[in-house]
Amino acid sequence: MQQTLAARSRRRLLGAALAGALATPFMPGVTAQAADNYPSKPTTILVGFSAGGAVDNVARQIGQGLGTAFGQSYVIENRAGATGTIAAEAASRAQPDGYTLLLGTQSTMVVAPGMYPTLRFDPIKDFVPVSLVASVPLVLVVQPSLPLKTVQDVIDYAKEKQGELTYASSGLGGPQHVSMELFASMAGVKMVHVPYRGEANAITDLLGNQVPLMFSNLPTLLPHIKSGKLRAIAVSSLERSPTAPEIPTVDESGLKGFEALTWFGLYAPKGTPGSVVARLESGVKTALADPAMRSKMADQGMKIEGRDSAAFRDYMQAESVKWGDLVRKSGIKPE
């Protein structure tokens, strides 16, 4: 009797092992099938900022491009607040199947972690970078009434003011804020940050001579620069912008290596099959190759990046170190 039971037990174990062995070779096929079938239903792209802004605009253009490439809908869902971290946290907890994505930014993915140590997600560990889509340079502008025309003029003026020179930004931790903090750090000067609730409010007070200078996105300020209401000092990219090639870079103006960009990237939750990520990456590449989209982004002052998943991962890691160090050294903390 005992021998019979033992034999049956051995047969069951052997059967289970055989079933497992037979199942294993089919796993790659399952992943491949997921990619072949993707997308088979609408996909949501989470955006951490309000509708109508630059981030939302990029998300909608990419969503439309992916929709055209794949023949499925890409729906934009805005979950604004906390420097975009509300949307990022939701995306990090989503099912990793490619049907919930995030349009992330520099502020959310590489600046916020240094500012908010209690974040309930890790941008590096909890996401798979799909593609760095586009970037926008900022421009340093001053009130025309000030006798400042070069980067060195601004540095000398800041030293003259002995830490009392104020500058505006769209809010704590935004690209306008951290760009000026990087400028001050590299120039060895102190300035006083005046945060506003949004870029529009900051620009209104800048035009009204309530604050003397700020960094802000080039496309937004270009009309005021062309009208003479503001004076452009330098752009924050390493290369001059095709939108305004007459404006020098901060780098060429003396602060070597200075670069601060507003960038936009597409992310998937950690665990998303590599084949699905590759398909999304290919879809973004196809979308960005469309002449109409390229023209539209260029008109908005954007540089099309189109970096693949691996290149985006490397770039993001470098940006995380750069801005994380700046946040710590500058003592930037949430209010």
C-alpha positions in Angstrom: 0.0 0.0 0.0 2.8 2.4 1.0 4.7 1.6 -2.2 1.5 2.3 -4.3 1.1 5.7 -2.6 4.8 6.5 -3.1 4.5 5.6 -6.8 1.5 7.8 -7.3 3.3 10.7 -5.6 6.3 10.3 -7.8 4.0 10.3 -10.9 2.3 13.5 -9.8 5.6 15.2 -9.2 6.9 14.0 -12.5 3.8 15.2 -14.3 4.0 18.7 -12.6 7.7 19.0 -13.6 6.9 17.9 -17.2 4.1 20.4 -17.4 6.4 23.2 -16.2 9.1 22.2 -18.7 6.6 22.2 -21.5 5.2 25.6 -20.5 8.5 27.3 -20.3 9.3 27.5 -24.0 6.1 29.2 -24.7 6.8 32.3 -22.4 8.7 34.3 -25.1 5.8 33.6 -27.4 3.4 35.1 -24.9 5.5 38.3 -24.7 5.7 38.4 -28.5 2.0 38.0 -28.8 1.4 40.9 -26.3 3.5 43.1 -28.6 1.9 41.9 -31.8 -1.6 42.6 -30.4 -0.6 45.9 -28.8 -2.6 48.1 -28.7 -5.9 46.2 -28.9 -7.8 48.9 -26.9 -7.6 52.6 -26.0 -4.5 53.7 -24.0 -4.4 56.4 -21.3 -1.6 58.9 -21.1 -1.4 60.6 -17.7 -0.3 64.2 -17.6 0.6 65.9 -14.3 -0.3 69.4 -15.4 -3.4 71.2 -16.5 -5.0 71.1 -19.9 -3.8 73.7 -22.3 -0.2 73.9 -21.1 3.0 72.9 -22.8 3.1 69.4 -21.2 -0.5 68.7 -22.1 0.1 70.0 -25.6 3.0 67.6 -26.2 1.0 64.7 -24.8 -1.9 65.4 -27.1 0.4 65.6 -30.1 2.2 62.3 -29.2 -1.1 60.7 -28.4 -2.5 61.7 -31.8 0.7 60.4 -33.5 0.6 57.1 -31.8 -3.1 56.8 -32.6 -2.4 57.3 -36.2 0.5 54.8 -36.1 -1.4 52.0 -34.3 -5.0 52.7 -35.2 -6.2 53.0 -31.6 -7.1 55.9 -29.3 -4.7 57.4 -26.9 -6.6 59.4 -24.3 -5.1 62.2 -22.3 -6.0 62.3 -18.6 -4.9 65.4 -16.7 -4.1 64.9 -13.0 -2.5 68.2 -12.1 -0.8 69.1 -8.9 2.4 68.7 -6.8 4.8 69.3 -9.6 3.2 66.5 -11.6 3.9 63.9 -9.0 0.2 63.0 -8.5 0.0 61.7 -12.1 3.4 60.0 -11.8 2.4 58.1 -8.7 -0.8 56.9 -10.3 1.2 55.8 -13.4 3.7 54.0 -11.3 1.0 51.8 -9.8 -0.8 51.1 -13.0 -1.0 47.7 -14.6 2.3 47.3 -16.6 0.7 46.3 -19.8 1.3 49.4 -22.0 -2.2 50.7 -21.6 -1.4 53.4 -19.0 1.6 55.7 -19.8 3.0 58.9 -18.4 4.1 62.0 -20.2 6.8 63.1 -17.7 8.9 66.2 -17.4 12.2 67.3 -15.9 10.4 68.9 -12.9 8.5 65.7 -12.1 11.1 63.0 -12.8 14.4 64.5 -11.8 13.8 67.6 -9.6 10.8 66.6 -7.5 12.6 63.5 -6.0 15.2 65.8 -4.4 12.5 68.2 -3.1 10.1 65.6 -1.8 12.0 62.8 0.0 8.7 61.1 1.0 7.6 60.5 -2.6 5.8 57.2 -2.9 7.4 56.3 -6.2 11.0 56.3 -7.6 11.3 57.7 -11.1 14.3 55.5 -11.9 13.1 52.2 -10.4 9.4 52.4 -11.0 9.4 53.4 -14.6 10.7 52.3 -18.0 11.7 55.2 -20.2 10.1 54.8 -23.6 11.4 57.9 -25.5 12.6 61.4 -24.8 10.2 63.2 -27.1 11.1 66.9 -27.2 12.8 69.7 -25.3 12.4 73.5 -25.0 15.2 76.0 -24.1 14.6 78.7 -21.6 15.7 82.3 -22.0 17.1 84.7 -19.5 15.3 88.0 -19.8 15.5 91.3 -18.0 13.6 94.6 -17.8 14.8 96.9 -20.7 15.1 99.7 -18.1 18.0 97.8 -16.5 21.6 98.4 -18.0 22.1 94.7 -18.5 22.9 93.3 -22.0 25.1 90.3 -21.3 25.5 87.3 -18.9 28.4 89.0 -17.3 26.4 92.2 -16.8 23.8 90.1 -14.9 26.5 88.4 -12.8 28.1 91.8 -11.9 24.7 93.3 -11.2 23.8 90.4 -8.8 27.1 90.9 -7.0 26.5 94.6 -6.7 23.1 93.9 -5.1 24.8 91.6 -2.5 22.1 89.0 -2.5 19.1 91.3 -2.8 18.4 90.9 -6.5 15.1 89.2 -7.0 13.9 86.9 -9.8 10.5 85.5 -10.7 9.5 81.9 -11.5 6.4 79.8 -12.2 6.7 78.1 -8.9 8.9 76.1 -6.5 10.9 73.5 -8.3 9.8 74.5 -11.8 12.3 74.8 -14.7 12.3 78.6 -14.3 13.3 78.2 -10.6 16.0 75.6 -10.9 17.5 77.1 -14.0 18.1 80.4 -12.2 19.5 78.5 -9.2 21.9 76.7 -11.5 22.9 80.0 -13.0 23.5 81.5 -9.6 25.4 78.5 -8.4 27.7 78.5 -11.4 28.2 82.3 -11.3 28.8 82.3 -7.6 26.1 84.8 -6.8 23.1 84.9 -4.5 19.6 86.0 -5.6 16.1 86.0 -4.0 13.5 83.7 -5.5 10.0 85.1 -5.9 7.7 82.1 -6.8 4.4 82.7 -8.6 1.4 80.5 -9.2 2.2 79.8 -12.8 4.3 81.2 -15.6 1.7 83.7 -16.8 1.5 85.5 -13.4 5.2 85.7 -13.2 5.5 87.2 -16.7 2.7 89.7 -15.9 4.7 91.1 -13.0 7.9 91.0 -15.0 6.3 93.1 -17.7 4.9 95.4 -15.0 8.4 95.9 -13.6 7.6 94.3 -10.3 10.5 91.9 -10.7 13.6 92.6 -12.7 14.5 89.2 -14.4 13.7 85.6 -14.9 14.3 82.4 -16.9 11.2 81.3 -18.8 10.4 79.1 -21.8 11.6 80.8 -25.0 8.4 80.3 -27.1 6.4 82.0 -24.4 8.6 85.1 -24.0 9.6 85.5 -27.7 6.7 87.9 -28.6 7.6 90.1 -25.6 11.3 90.1 -26.7 10.4 91.0 -30.3 8.1 93.8 -29.2 10.9 95.3 -27.0 9.0 94.8 -23.8 11.8 92.5 -22.5 15.4 92.1 -23.3 16.9 88.7 -24.0 20.2 88.0 -22.4 20.9 84.3 -23.3 19.2 80.9 -23.9 19.8 77.9 -21.7 20.5 75.3 -24.3 24.1 74.4 -25.4 23.3 75.4 -28.9 21.5 78.5 -30.2 17.8 78.0 -30.8 16.7 78.0 -34.5 13.6 80.0 -33.3 15.8 82.9 -32.2 19.4 82.3 -33.5 20.4 85.9 -32.7 20.2 85.2 -28.9 23.5 83.7 -27.6 23.7 80.8 -25.2 24.7 81.1 -21.5 27.4 78.6 -22.3 29.1 80.7 -25.0 28.5 83.8 -22.9 30.9 82.6 -20.2 29.2 80.0 -18.0 30.8 77.0 -19.7 28.7 73.8 -19.6 25.5 75.6 -18.5 22.4 73.8 -19.8 18.9 73.8 -18.5 16.0 72.5 -20.6 12.3 71.8 -20.2 12.0 68.3 -21.5 9.1 65.9 -22.2 9.4 62.1 -22.1 7.1 59.1 -22.4 7.2 56.5 -19.7 5.7 53.1 -19.0 5.3 51.4 -15.6 8.1 49.1 -14.5 7.3 45.5 -15.6 5.9 46.5 -19.0 7.0 43.8 -21.4 10.1 44.9 -23.4 8.4 44.0 -26.6 5.6 46.5 -25.8 8.1 49.2 -24.9 9.9 48.6 -28.2 6.6 48.9 -30.1 5.8 52.1 -28.3 9.3 53.4 -29.0 8.8 52.6 -32.7 5.4 54.4 -32.6 6.9 57.5 -31.2 9.7 57.5 -33.8 7.1 57.2 -36.5 5.0 60.0 -35.0 8.0 62.3 -34.7 9.0 61.6 -38.3 5.7 63.1 -39.6 6.4 66.4 -41.3 3.2 68.0 -40.0 4.1 67.2 -36.4 7.7 68.3 -36.8 6.6 71.6 -38.3 4.1 72.2 -35.5 6.6 71.5 -32.8 9.2 73.7 -34.5 6.6 76.5 -34.6 6.2 76.1 -30.8 9.9 76.5 -30.3 10.5 72.8 -29.5 13.5 70.7 -30.4 12.4 67.2 -31.4 14.6 64.7 -29.5 13.3 61.3 -30.4 15.9 59.5 -28.2 15.2 55.8 -27.8 14.6 53.9 -24.5 18.3 53.2 -23.7 19.5 56.7 -24.6 16.6 58.3 -22.6 17.5 56.1 -19.6 21.1 57.3 -19.6 20.0 60.9 -20.1 17.5 60.7 -17.2 20.1 59.2 -14.9 22.5 62.0 -15.6 19.8 64.6 -15.2 18.8 63.0 -11.8 22.3 63.4 -10.5 22.7 67.0 -11.8 19.4 68.4 -10.5 19.4 66.3 -7.3 22.8 67.8 -6.4 21.6 71.3 -7.2 18.4 70.8 -5.0 20.5 69.7 -2.1 23.2 72.4 -2.4 20.6 75.1 -2.9 18.4 73.9 -0.1 15.3 73.9 -2.2 12.4 72.6 -0.1 8.6 72.5 -0.5 6.8 75.2 1.2 
